[in-house]
Amino acid sequence: MNTYFLGIDGGASKTRGILIEASGRILARGATGGSSIIGLPHAEALAILSGLVQSLCARAEVPVAAVACCGLGLNGIDFADEFPGQHAALAAGLGIAPERLVLVNDGIAALWGASPAPAAAILQHGSAFTGGYRSRHGEERLYDHLGVGETFDLRRGLQVLVARMLDGRAEPTPLLDAALAHYGVTAEDYAEALFRQRIPWARLIGTAPLIFTAWQDGDPAAECLVQNAIEDYALAAKALIAHTSSDAAEIAFGGGVIQQAPARFWHLLVERIQARFPRVTVKSPSLPPEHGSVIMAAYAAGTDPVLLFQSLQRSEKEQACTTA
């Protein structure tokens, strides 16, 4: 009799899922809208998550009741006092027995997908910053998941720098006109448009490629922003590596901002980290978070996480070859 595992990654803008056999063979995968929560899950999040579970199982012709364990990494799983109510409500909403649902913050799911190494860490910078670490499998912990320690965001840094260029506190560079054109405002309108939230959010968080292009073109303002980002990422990496209790850990950097960075950025970041930790491996996440969730679920059911990780990597390579 086959054993099945479900893995789901639920974020603010999208939710992705995967259904596998214990061997690592992928039976179904899917994506839908955002399902993040604050406090107890609301009806819309439950409907999105339940719909994805039902869809995956239907496509694979596997009854939900036959799923041995479901791993759910969900944005909004942040506080110990809220967890019992969240877990109970989500298990009921998904139609999965509570003992078969492993519920974690989505940062933990991302860590499971980032690396098979026992000592590992992840730092992601997309719409927000998330981080996690472990010294061995099953001891995953979040890192500054509430964001109170802050991480330098070159997109927010650009917003401040544009204002300072306009008011005389910073020397204008070509990055100024490029930023104003991207935001769709004039120099005269910028401050009020930003303060009154008239610039679309998508434009505000979509400036990383613009900054990286200016940086590669030698713009000194972009140079300052990028160097500040590298320095702060390296500082977070130092703390994360220390938390793994290993100077040979693997640390993965992901998220839209970092993934859009050019090769030169990666070279400088790796150089900065390995100058202090020469045995540390710096990499991109090996598998997406929904794969991390399914590995986490299988581990909770007694499966070797490293072997399953390798099986899923092979499955993805075979899939890529088939669709190429």
VENZIGI-V979665 format. One line per field, one symbol per residue. phi: phi as a letter, one per 20 degrees, with the letter a starting at -180 (. if undefined). burial: I if it has 16 or more other C-alpha atoms within 10 Angstrom, else O. Layout:
phi=???
burial=???
This chain:
phi=.fddcdcccdcfdbccbbcceffofeeababbffcfccmffeffffffffffgffffffeldfgfeffaddcecfoeccffeggfffffffffemdggfddddbffffffffefbefgebbbcdccfbdcbabbeagndfceclfemfelcgdfffgfgffgffffenecffcgfffffffffmceffeggffffeleeggfffedeggfffffffenffffgffffffgfffffffgffffffmbecfdcddcngfffeffgfffgfffgffffecfefedbegfcfgffffffgffffeoefffffgfffffffffffffef
burial=OOOIIIIIIIIOOOIIIIIIIIOIIIIIIIIOIIIIIOOIIOOOIIOIIIOIIOIIIOOOOOOIOOIIIIIIIIIIIIOOOOIOOIIIIIIOIIOIIIOIIIIIIIIIIIIIIIIIIIIIIIIIIOOOIIIIIIIOIOOIIIIOIOOOOOIIIIIOIIIOIIIOIIOOOOOIOOIIOOIIOOIOIOOOOIIOIIOOOOIOOOOIIIIIOOIIOIIOOOIIIIIOIIIIIIIIIIOIIOOIIOIIOIOIIIIIIIIOIIIOIOOOIIOOIIOIIIOOIOOIIIIIIIIIIIIIIIIIIIIIOOOOIIOIIOIIIOOOOOOOOOOO
